[in-house]
Amino acid sequence: MIKLIIGNKGSGKTKKLIDLVNTTAESTKGNVVCVEKGDTLTYNITHKARLIDAEAYGICGYSELYALLCGIHSSNHDVTDIFVDATLRLGSRNYDELAAFLERLSAAAEESNTNYIFTISCDESALPAKVFEVAEKI
């Protein structure tokens, strides 16, 4: 399942993501992973969740982000939840590419039974309808 935390810059998306990561890490029987751009969440995320700095791997674009997310899951089948902060900065601000990425990831999410939660920094009305066909807003 794919869920989106959508809002403009400064609307509290990352704070909500941090709360969700920490709550999920405390309650899940599997593993929780949080992917971010940079290392700004190091002291905010519980040690029970794995924190990955996408910049350390040179992630640039949705194809590379997709590969990273699939690699995370394929290396550990106990991953139940993957959180991604700053999605548009990791991928691109091209909303059609975002929709294609989410559609592609949706099949992998269903097969692996993994929850994916992304922060999207934009106005909800700017996103194409295709985004909401494969993902739900929280």
DSSP file (Angstrom, degrees, kcal/mol; ACC not computed):
  #  RESIDUE AA STRUCTURE BP1 BP2  ACC     N-H-->O    O-->H-N    N-H-->O    O-->H-N    TCO  KAPPA ALPHA  PHI   PSI    X-CA   Y-CA   Z-CA
    1    1 A M              0   0    0      0, 0.0   115,-3.1     0, 0.0     2,-0.5   0.000 360.0 360.0 360.0 139.7    0.0    0.0    0.0
    2    2 A I  E     -a  116   0A   0    132,-0.5   134,-2.1   113,-0.2     2,-0.3  -0.945 360.0-178.3-114.9 128.8    1.2    3.5   -0.9
    3    3 A K  E     -ab 117 136A   0    113,-3.0   115,-2.3    -2,-0.5     2,-0.4  -0.939  10.6-150.5-125.8 149.1    0.3    6.5    1.3
    4    4 A L  E     -ab 118 137A   0    132,-2.8   134,-3.0    -2,-0.3     2,-0.7  -0.955  11.5-156.4-124.2 137.1    1.3   10.1    0.8
    5    5 A I  E     -a  119   0A   0    113,-3.2   115,-2.9    -2,-0.4     2,-0.4  -0.944  31.2-172.9-105.8 107.4    1.8   13.0    3.2
    6    6 A I  E     +a  120   0A   0     -2,-0.7     2,-0.3   113,-0.2   115,-0.2  -0.832  20.8 115.1-111.4 139.2    1.1   16.0    1.0
    7    7 A G  E     -a  121   0A   0    113,-2.0   115,-0.7    -2,-0.4     3,-0.1  -0.894  57.9 -84.5 174.7 161.4    1.6   19.7    1.8
    8    8 A N    >   -     0   0    0     -2,-0.3     3,-1.7   113,-0.2     5,-0.3  -0.252  68.4 -65.9 -73.0 167.0    3.5   22.8    1.0
    9    9 A K  T 3  S+     0   0    0      1,-0.3    -1,-0.2   112,-0.1   112,-0.0  -0.268 123.9  20.0 -55.3 133.7    6.9   23.5    2.5
   10   10 A G  T 3  S+     0   0    0     -3,-0.1    -1,-0.3     1,-0.0    -2,-0.1   0.556  85.9 118.5  84.4   9.0    6.6   24.2    6.2
   11   11 A S  S <  S-     0   0    0     -3,-1.7    -2,-0.1    -4,-0.0    -3,-0.1   0.455  89.5-100.5 -89.6   0.8    3.3   22.4    6.7
   12   12 A G  S  > S+     0   0    0     -4,-0.1     4,-2.1    -5,-0.1     5,-0.2   0.671  76.3 137.2  94.9  18.6    4.6   19.7    9.1
   13   13 A K  H  > S+     0   0    0     -5,-0.3     4,-2.5     1,-0.2     5,-0.1   0.934  75.1  46.5 -62.6 -47.4    5.0   16.8    6.7
   14   14 A T  H  > S+     0   0    0      1,-0.2     4,-2.8     2,-0.2    -1,-0.2   0.888 110.9  52.8 -66.1 -38.2    8.4   15.7    8.1
   15   15 A K  H  > S+     0   0    0      2,-0.2     4,-2.3     1,-0.2    -1,-0.2   0.920 110.9  47.4 -61.4 -43.5    7.2   16.0   11.7
   16   16 A K  H  X S+     0   0    0     -4,-2.1     4,-2.3     2,-0.2    -2,-0.2   0.905 111.5  51.2 -64.3 -40.9    4.2   13.8   10.8
   17   17 A L  H  X S+     0   0    0     -4,-2.5     4,-2.9     2,-0.2    -2,-0.2   0.926 108.8  51.0 -61.2 -45.9    6.6   11.3    9.1
   18   18 A I  H  X S+     0   0    0     -4,-2.8     4,-2.6     1,-0.2     5,-0.2   0.926 110.7  48.9 -58.3 -46.2    8.8   11.2   12.1
   19   19 A D  H  X S+     0   0    0     -4,-2.3     4,-2.4     1,-0.2    -1,-0.2   0.905 112.8  47.8 -61.0 -42.0    5.8   10.5   14.4
   20   20 A L  H  X S+     0   0    0     -4,-2.3     4,-2.7     2,-0.2     5,-0.2   0.905 111.6  49.9 -66.2 -41.9    4.6    7.7   12.0
   21   21 A V  H  X S+     0   0    0     -4,-2.9     4,-2.7     2,-0.2    -2,-0.2   0.953 114.2  44.3 -60.2 -50.2    8.1    6.1   11.8
   22   22 A N  H  X S+     0   0    0     -4,-2.6     4,-1.4    -5,-0.2    -2,-0.2   0.900 115.8  46.6 -65.1 -41.6    8.5    6.1   15.6
   23   23 A T  H  X S+     0   0    0     -4,-2.4     4,-1.3    -5,-0.2    -1,-0.2   0.924 114.7  46.9 -64.9 -45.2    5.0    4.8   16.3
   24   24 A T  H  X S+     0   0    0     -4,-2.7     4,-2.5     1,-0.2     3,-0.3   0.902 108.5  55.1 -64.7 -41.9    5.3    2.1   13.6
   25   25 A A  H  < S+     0   0    0     -4,-2.7    -1,-0.2     1,-0.2    -2,-0.2   0.835 109.4  48.7 -61.7 -32.3    8.7    1.0   14.8
   26   26 A E  H  < S+     0   0    0     -4,-1.4    -1,-0.2    -5,-0.2    -2,-0.2   0.806 120.8  33.9 -75.8 -29.4    7.3    0.4   18.3
   27   27 A S  H  < S+     0   0    0     -4,-1.3    -2,-0.2    -3,-0.3    -3,-0.1   0.679  94.2  94.0-105.2 -19.0    4.3   -1.6   17.2
   28   28 A T     <  -     0   0    0     -4,-2.5     4,-0.1    -5,-0.1    53,-0.0  -0.374  58.4-149.0 -79.3 154.7    5.3   -3.6   14.1
   29   29 A K  S    S+     0   0    0      2,-0.1    -1,-0.1    -2,-0.1     2,-0.1   0.474  84.9  54.1 -93.8  -5.3    6.5   -7.2   14.3
   30   30 A G  S    S-     0   0    0      1,-0.1     2,-0.3    47,-0.0    49,-0.2  -0.139  99.1 -71.9-107.0-155.6    8.7   -6.5   11.2
   31   31 A N  E     -c   79   0A   0     47,-2.8    49,-2.5    45,-0.1    50,-1.5  -0.807  33.6-148.9-109.5 148.7   11.4   -3.9   10.3
   32   32 A V  E     -cd  81  49A   0     16,-0.5    18,-2.9    -2,-0.3     2,-0.4  -0.946  11.3-169.6-118.4 135.7   10.9   -0.3    9.6
   33   33 A V  E     -cd  82  50A   0     48,-2.3    50,-3.0    -2,-0.4     2,-0.5  -0.971   5.5-163.8-125.8 139.7   13.1    1.7    7.2
   34   34 A C  E     -cd  83  51A   0     16,-3.2    18,-3.1    -2,-0.4     2,-0.5  -0.989   5.6-162.3-124.8 123.5   13.2    5.5    6.7
   35   35 A V  E     +cd  84  52A   0     48,-3.5    50,-2.8    -2,-0.5     2,-0.3  -0.890  18.3 168.0-105.2 131.7   14.9    7.0    3.6
   36   36 A E  E     - d   0  53A   0     16,-2.7    18,-3.1    -2,-0.5     2,-0.8  -0.901  40.7-112.7-136.5 166.0   15.9   10.6    3.6
   37   37 A K  S    S-     0   0    0     -2,-0.3     3,-0.3    16,-0.2     2,-0.2  -0.901  92.3  -8.3-100.7 109.2   18.0   13.1    1.6
   38   38 A G  S    S-     0   0    0     -2,-0.8    -2,-0.2     1,-0.1    16,-0.2  -0.573  95.4 -78.5  96.6-167.8   20.8   14.0    3.9
   39   39 A D  S >  S+     0   0    0     -2,-0.2     3,-0.8     1,-0.1    -1,-0.1  -0.164  81.7 122.7-127.1  41.5   21.2   13.1    7.5
   40   40 A T  T 3  S+     0   0    0     -3,-0.3     3,-0.3     1,-0.2    -1,-0.1   0.690  71.1  55.2 -78.2 -18.4   18.8   15.6    9.2
   41   41 A L  T >> S+     0   0    0      1,-0.2     4,-1.8    -3,-0.1     3,-1.5   0.373  71.4 110.7 -95.9   5.2   16.6   13.0   10.9
   42   42 A T  T <4 S+     0   0    0     -3,-0.8    -1,-0.2     1,-0.3    -2,-0.1   0.839  85.9  35.4 -50.3 -42.9   19.4   11.1   12.7
   43   43 A Y  T 34 S+     0   0    0     -3,-0.3    -1,-0.3     1,-0.2    -2,-0.1   0.486 115.7  55.7 -94.0  -2.6   18.3   12.2   16.2
   44   44 A N  T <4 S+     0   0    0     -3,-1.5     2,-0.4     2,-0.1    -2,-0.2   0.700  91.9  76.0 -99.6 -24.2   14.6   12.2   15.6
   45   45 A I  S  < S-     0   0    0     -4,-1.8     6,-0.1     1,-0.1   -26,-0.1  -0.749  86.7-112.3 -95.2 134.2   14.1    8.6   14.4
   46   46 A T    >   -     0   0    0     -2,-0.4     3,-1.6   -28,-0.2    -2,-0.1  -0.207  22.4-118.7 -59.5 151.8   14.1    5.8   17.0
   47   47 A H  T 3  S+     0   0    0      1,-0.3    -1,-0.1    -4,-0.1     4,-0.1   0.628 109.3  73.8 -67.7 -12.1   17.0    3.4   16.8
   48   48 A K  T 3  S+     0   0    0      2,-0.1   -16,-0.5   -26,-0.0     2,-0.4   0.640  90.8  66.1 -76.5 -14.1   14.5    0.6   16.2
   49   49 A A  E <  S-d   32   0A   0     -3,-1.6     2,-0.5   -18,-0.1   -16,-0.2  -0.850  87.8-122.3-106.8 145.2   14.1    2.0   12.6
   50   50 A R  E     -d   33   0A   0    -18,-2.9   -16,-3.2    -2,-0.4     2,-0.5  -0.750  24.3-154.3 -87.0 129.0   16.8    1.8   10.0
   51   51 A L  E     -d   34   0A   0     -2,-0.5     2,-0.5   -18,-0.2   -16,-0.2  -0.905   9.4-168.8-107.1 127.2   17.7    5.3    8.7
   52   52 A I  E     -d   35   0A   0    -18,-3.1   -16,-2.7    -2,-0.5     2,-0.8  -0.968  15.9-147.3-121.5 126.6   19.2    5.5    5.2
   53   53 A D  E >   -d   36   0A   0     -2,-0.5     3,-1.1   -18,-0.2     4,-0.4  -0.822   8.6-162.3 -89.7 107.4   20.7    8.7    3.7
   54   54 A A  G > >S+     0   0    0    -18,-3.1     5,-1.9    -2,-0.8     3,-1.2   0.783  86.5  65.1 -63.5 -27.5   19.9    8.4   -0.1
   55   55 A E  G > 5S+     0   0    0    -19,-0.4     3,-1.4     1,-0.3    -1,-0.3   0.833  90.9  64.4 -64.0 -30.9   22.6   11.0   -0.8
   56   56 A A  G < 5S+     0   0    0     -3,-1.1    -1,-0.3     1,-0.3    -2,-0.2   0.740 107.8  42.1 -63.9 -21.4   25.3    8.5    0.4
   57   57 A Y  G < 5S-     0   0    0     -3,-1.2    -1,-0.3    -4,-0.4    -2,-0.2   0.302 114.1-116.3-107.2   6.6   24.3    6.3   -2.5
   58   58 A G  T < 5 -     0   0    0     -3,-1.4     2,-0.3     1,-0.2    -3,-0.2   0.804  44.7-177.7  65.9  30.8   24.0    9.1   -5.1
   59   59 A I      < +     0   0    0     -5,-1.9     2,-0.3     5,-0.1    -1,-0.2  -0.463  10.6 161.4 -67.3 124.8   20.3    8.5   -5.6
   60   60 A C        +     0   0    0     -2,-0.3     4,-0.2     1,-0.1    31,-0.2  -0.845  46.1  10.4-149.2 105.2   19.0   10.9   -8.3
   61   61 A G  S  > S-     0   0    0     29,-2.9     4,-2.0    -2,-0.3    -1,-0.1  -0.199  86.3 -81.3 107.8 159.9   15.8   10.3  -10.1
   62   62 A Y  H  > S+     0   0    0      1,-0.2     4,-2.6     2,-0.2     5,-0.2   0.806 122.4  58.3 -70.3 -30.2   12.8    8.0   -9.7
   63   63 A S  H  > S+     0   0    0      2,-0.2     4,-2.1     1,-0.2    -1,-0.2   0.925 110.5  43.4 -64.5 -42.9   14.5    5.0  -11.4
   64   64 A E  H  > S+     0   0    0     -4,-0.2     4,-2.4     2,-0.2    -2,-0.2   0.876 113.3  51.7 -70.3 -37.1   17.3    5.0   -8.9
   65   65 A L  H  X S+     0   0    0     -4,-2.0     4,-2.5     2,-0.2    -2,-0.2   0.911 109.5  50.6 -64.4 -41.5   14.9    5.6   -6.0
   66   66 A Y  H  X S+     0   0    0     -4,-2.6     4,-2.5     1,-0.2     5,-0.2   0.925 110.4  49.6 -60.2 -44.9   12.8    2.6   -7.2
   67   67 A A  H  X S+     0   0    0     -4,-2.1     4,-2.4     1,-0.2    -2,-0.2   0.905 110.6  50.2 -62.1 -41.8   15.9    0.5   -7.4
   68   68 A L  H  X S+     0   0    0     -4,-2.4     4,-2.4     2,-0.2    -2,-0.2   0.937 111.7  47.4 -61.6 -46.6   16.9    1.5   -3.8
   69   69 A L  H  X S+     0   0    0     -4,-2.5     4,-1.9     1,-0.2    -2,-0.2   0.900 113.9  46.6 -64.8 -41.1   13.5    0.7   -2.4
   70   70 A C  H  X S+     0   0    0     -4,-2.5     4,-2.8     1,-0.2    -1,-0.2   0.883 111.6  52.7 -67.2 -37.3   13.4   -2.7   -4.1
   71   71 A G  H  X S+     0   0    0     -4,-2.4     4,-1.6    -5,-0.2    -2,-0.2   0.883 106.5  53.1 -64.2 -39.1   16.9   -3.4   -3.0
   72   72 A I  H  X S+     0   0    0     -4,-2.4     4,-0.7     1,-0.2    -2,-0.2   0.947 114.4  41.5 -60.1 -48.1   16.0   -2.6    0.6
   73   73 A H  H >< S+     0   0    0     -4,-1.9     3,-0.7     1,-0.2     6,-0.2   0.894 112.3  53.2 -70.5 -38.4   13.1   -5.0    0.5
   74   74 A S  H 3< S+     0   0    0     -4,-2.8     3,-0.2     1,-0.2    -1,-0.2   0.788 108.0  51.7 -69.5 -24.5   15.0   -7.8   -1.4
   75   75 A S  H 3< S+     0   0    0     -4,-1.6     2,-0.3     1,-0.3    -1,-0.2   0.662 124.4  24.7 -83.7 -14.9   17.8   -7.7    1.2
   76   76 A N    X<  -     0   0    0     -4,-0.7     3,-1.5    -3,-0.7    -1,-0.3  -0.783  59.6-171.8-151.8 101.5   15.4   -8.1    4.1
   77   77 A H  T 3  S+     0   0    0     -2,-0.3    -4,-0.1     1,-0.3    -3,-0.1   0.510  82.4  73.4 -74.5  -2.9   12.0   -9.7    3.6
   78   78 A D  T 3   +     0   0    0    -48,-0.1   -47,-2.8    -5,-0.1     2,-0.5   0.399  66.0 117.6 -89.3   2.8   11.0   -8.7    7.1
   79   79 A V  E <   +c   31   0A   0     -3,-1.5   -47,-0.2    -6,-0.2     3,-0.1  -0.597  32.6 169.4 -72.3 121.3   10.6   -5.0    6.1
   80   80 A T  E     +     0   0A   0    -49,-2.5    35,-2.8    -2,-0.5     2,-0.4   0.707  62.5  30.2-102.8 -27.6    7.0   -4.1    6.7
   81   81 A D  E     -ce  32 115A   0    -50,-1.5   -48,-2.3    33,-0.2     2,-0.5  -0.996  55.7-172.3-141.3 132.5    7.2   -0.3    6.3
   82   82 A I  E     -ce  33 116A   0     33,-3.0    35,-2.3    -2,-0.4     2,-0.4  -0.989  10.2-165.6-125.2 123.2    9.4    2.0    4.2
   83   83 A F  E     -ce  34 117A   0    -50,-3.0   -48,-3.5    -2,-0.5     2,-0.4  -0.863   0.8-165.3-107.2 139.5    9.1    5.7    4.8
   84   84 A V  E     -ce  35 118A   0     33,-2.9    35,-2.0    -2,-0.4     3,-0.3  -0.981   1.6-163.3-130.2 121.3   10.6    8.3    2.3
   85   85 A D  S    S+     0   0    0    -50,-2.8     5,-0.1    -2,-0.4   -48,-0.1  -0.756  73.0  17.5 -99.4 149.6   11.1   11.9    3.1
   86   86 A A  S  > S+     0   0    0     -2,-0.3     4,-1.6   -50,-0.1     3,-0.4   0.913  70.9 171.2  60.9  48.0   11.7   14.6    0.5
   87   87 A T  H  > S+     0   0    0     32,-1.5     4,-2.7    -3,-0.3     5,-0.2   0.887  72.6  50.3 -57.4 -44.7   10.4   12.5   -2.4
   88   88 A L  H  4 S+     0   0    0     31,-0.4    -1,-0.2     1,-0.2     6,-0.1   0.813 109.2  52.0 -68.7 -29.0   10.4   15.2   -5.0
   89   89 A R  H  4 S+     0   0    0     -3,-0.4    -1,-0.2     1,-0.2    -2,-0.2   0.807 113.9  44.1 -75.2 -29.0   14.0   16.2   -4.1
   90   90 A L  H  < S+     0   0    0     -4,-1.6   -29,-2.9    -3,-0.2    -2,-0.2   0.864 132.0  19.4 -79.4 -38.6   15.1   12.6   -4.5
   91   91 A G  S  < S-     0   0    0     -4,-2.7     2,-0.3     1,-0.2    -3,-0.2   0.830 111.4 -85.0 -93.3 -91.1   13.1   12.0   -7.8
   92   92 A S        -     0   0    0     -5,-0.2    -1,-0.2   -31,-0.1    -2,-0.1  -0.950  24.9-104.1-172.1 169.6   12.1   15.2   -9.6
   93   93 A R  S    S+     0   0    0     -2,-0.3     2,-0.9    -4,-0.1     3,-0.1   0.292  82.6 114.9 -88.5  10.1    9.4   17.8   -9.6
   94   94 A N     >  -     0   0    0      1,-0.2     4,-1.9    -6,-0.1     3,-0.2  -0.733  52.9-163.2 -81.2 108.9    7.9   16.3  -12.7
   95   95 A Y  H  > S+     0   0    0     -2,-0.9     4,-2.2     1,-0.2    -1,-0.2   0.768  86.0  57.2 -71.0 -25.9    4.6   15.1  -11.4
   96   96 A D  H  > S+     0   0    0      2,-0.2     4,-2.2     1,-0.2    -1,-0.2   0.885 107.5  48.6 -69.4 -37.7    4.0   12.8  -14.3
   97   97 A E  H  > S+     0   0    0     -3,-0.2     4,-2.5     2,-0.2    -2,-0.2   0.884 109.7  53.2 -66.0 -38.4    7.2   11.0  -13.5
   98   98 A L  H  X S+     0   0    0     -4,-1.9     4,-2.7     2,-0.2     5,-0.2   0.932 108.8  49.2 -59.9 -46.1    6.1   10.8   -9.9
   99   99 A A  H  X S+     0   0    0     -4,-2.2     4,-2.3     1,-0.2    -2,-0.2   0.911 111.7  48.3 -61.1 -43.4    2.8    9.2  -11.0
  100  100 A A  H  X S+     0   0    0     -4,-2.2     4,-2.3     2,-0.2    -1,-0.2   0.904 111.8  50.5 -64.0 -41.3    4.7    6.6  -13.2
  101  101 A F  H  X S+     0   0    0     -4,-2.5     4,-2.6     2,-0.2    -2,-0.2   0.932 111.9  46.5 -61.0 -47.6    7.1    5.8  -10.3
  102  102 A L  H  X S+     0   0    0     -4,-2.7     4,-1.8     1,-0.2    -2,-0.2   0.872 111.6  51.9 -65.7 -36.5    4.2    5.3   -7.8
  103  103 A E  H  X S+     0   0    0     -4,-2.3     4,-0.9    -5,-0.2    -1,-0.2   0.920 112.2  45.7 -64.8 -43.0    2.3    3.1  -10.3
  104  104 A R  H  X S+     0   0    0     -4,-2.3     4,-1.0     1,-0.2     3,-0.4   0.908 114.2  48.4 -64.9 -42.5    5.4    1.0  -10.8
  105  105 A L  H  X S+     0   0    0     -4,-2.6     4,-2.7     1,-0.2    -1,-0.2   0.793  98.1  70.8 -69.6 -27.8    6.1    0.7   -7.1
  106  106 A S  H  X S+     0   0    0     -4,-1.8     4,-2.2     1,-0.2    -1,-0.2   0.887  96.9  50.0 -57.7 -41.9    2.4   -0.2   -6.4
  107  107 A A  H  X S+     0   0    0     -4,-0.9     4,-2.1    -3,-0.4    -1,-0.2   0.913 112.4  47.0 -63.9 -42.6    2.9   -3.6   -8.0
  108  108 A A  H  X S+     0   0    0     -4,-1.0     4,-2.3     1,-0.2    -2,-0.2   0.880 110.5  53.4 -66.3 -37.7    6.0   -4.3   -5.9
  109  109 A A  H  X>S+     0   0    0     -4,-2.7     5,-1.5     1,-0.2     4,-1.1   0.905 110.4  46.5 -64.6 -42.0    4.2   -3.0   -2.7
  110  110 A E  H  <5S+     0   0    0     -4,-2.2    -2,-0.2    -5,-0.2    -1,-0.2   0.919 113.7  47.8 -66.5 -43.3    1.3   -5.4   -3.3
  111  111 A E  H  <5S+     0   0    0     -4,-2.1    -2,-0.2     1,-0.2    -1,-0.2   0.885 119.8  37.8 -66.2 -38.5    3.6   -8.4   -4.0
  112  112 A S  H  <5S-     0   0    0     -4,-2.3    -1,-0.2    -5,-0.2    -2,-0.2   0.556 101.2-130.6 -90.2  -8.4    5.8   -7.8   -1.0
  113  113 A N  T  <5 +     0   0    0     -4,-1.1     2,-0.4     1,-0.2    -3,-0.2   0.897  56.9 148.4  57.4  41.9    3.0   -6.7    1.3
  114  114 A T      < -     0   0    0     -5,-1.5     2,-0.4    -6,-0.2    -1,-0.2  -0.875  45.6-133.7-109.7 139.4    5.0   -3.6    2.3
  115  115 A N  E     - e   0  81A   0    -35,-2.8   -33,-3.0    -2,-0.4     2,-0.5  -0.790  18.9-164.0 -90.7 132.4    3.7   -0.2    3.2
  116  116 A Y  E     -ae   2  82A   0   -115,-3.1  -113,-3.0    -2,-0.4     2,-0.4  -0.977   5.5-174.0-117.9 128.4    5.3    2.8    1.6
  117  117 A I  E     -ae   3  83A   0    -35,-2.3   -33,-2.9    -2,-0.5     2,-0.3  -0.989   7.2-175.6-125.4 125.2    4.8    6.3    3.0
  118  118 A F  E     -ae   4  84A   0   -115,-2.3  -113,-3.2    -2,-0.4     2,-0.5  -0.903  22.4-136.5-120.5 144.8    6.1    9.3    1.1
  119  119 A T  E     -a    5   0A   0    -35,-2.0   -32,-1.5    -2,-0.3     2,-0.5  -0.887  20.8-166.9 -95.5 133.9    6.2   13.0    1.9
  120  120 A I  E     -a    6   0A   0   -115,-2.9  -113,-2.0    -2,-0.5     2,-1.3  -0.974   9.7-152.5-124.1 115.5    5.3   15.2   -1.2
  121  121 A S  E     +a    7   0A   0     -2,-0.5     2,-0.3  -115,-0.2  -113,-0.2  -0.673  59.0  78.0 -94.7  85.9    6.1   18.9   -0.9
  122  122 A C  S    S-     0   0    0     -2,-1.3     2,-0.4  -115,-0.7  -115,-0.3  -0.960  88.9 -70.7-167.5 175.0    3.6   20.6   -3.2
  123  123 A D    >   -     0   0    0     -2,-0.3     3,-1.9     1,-0.1     4,-0.5  -0.654  41.7-130.4 -77.5 134.8    0.0   21.6   -3.3
  124  124 A E  G >  S+     0   0    0     -2,-0.4     3,-1.3     1,-0.3    -1,-0.1   0.834 105.8  61.1 -56.5 -35.1   -2.3   18.6   -3.6
  125  125 A S  G 3  S+     0   0    0      1,-0.3    -1,-0.3    -3,-0.0    -2,-0.0   0.685  94.2  64.7 -68.5 -16.7   -4.2   20.2   -6.6
  126  126 A A  G <  S+     0   0    0     -3,-1.9    -1,-0.3     2,-0.1    -2,-0.2   0.679  84.1  92.9 -78.3 -17.6   -0.9   20.2   -8.6
  127  127 A L  S <  S-     0   0    0     -3,-1.3   -31,-0.1    -4,-0.5     5,-0.0  -0.540  82.5-113.4 -81.1 140.8   -0.7   16.4   -8.6
  128  128 A P    >>  -     0   0    0      0, 0.0     3,-1.6     0, 0.0     4,-0.6  -0.341  24.7-114.4 -69.2 154.3   -2.2   14.4  -11.5
  129  129 A A  H >> S+     0   0    0      1,-0.3     3,-0.7     2,-0.2     4,-0.6   0.789 111.4  72.0 -59.1 -29.1   -5.2   12.2  -10.8
  130  130 A K  H >> S+     0   0    0      1,-0.2     4,-0.7     2,-0.2     3,-0.7   0.809  89.0  62.3 -58.1 -30.2   -3.0    9.1  -11.7
  131  131 A V  H X> S+     0   0    0     -3,-1.6     4,-1.2     1,-0.2     3,-0.8   0.909 103.6  47.1 -61.6 -41.8   -1.2    9.6   -8.4
  132  132 A F  H << S+     0   0    0     -3,-0.7    -1,-0.2    -4,-0.6    -2,-0.2   0.518  98.6  70.0 -83.1  -3.8   -4.4    9.1   -6.4
  133  133 A E  H << S+     0   0    0     -3,-0.7    -1,-0.2    -4,-0.6    -2,-0.2   0.762 115.7  23.7 -76.8 -26.5   -5.3    6.0   -8.4
  134  134 A V  H << S+     0   0    0     -3,-0.8  -132,-0.5    -4,-0.7     2,-0.3   0.507 126.3  44.1-115.2  -9.6   -2.4    4.1   -6.8
  135  135 A A     <  -     0   0    0     -4,-1.2     2,-0.4    -5,-0.1  -132,-0.2  -0.957  64.9-142.9-137.9 153.6   -1.8    6.0   -3.6
  136  136 A E  E     -b    3   0A   0   -134,-2.1  -132,-2.8    -2,-0.3     2,-0.3  -0.900  21.1-120.5-117.3 148.9   -3.9    7.5   -0.8
  137  137 A K  E      b    4   0A   0     -2,-0.4  -132,-0.2  -134,-0.2  -134,-0.0  -0.651 360.0 360.0 -85.1 138.6   -3.4   10.7    1.1
  138  138 A I              0   0    0   -134,-3.0  -133,-0.2    -2,-0.3    -1,-0.1   0.356 360.0 360.0-119.7 360.0   -3.0   10.6    4.9
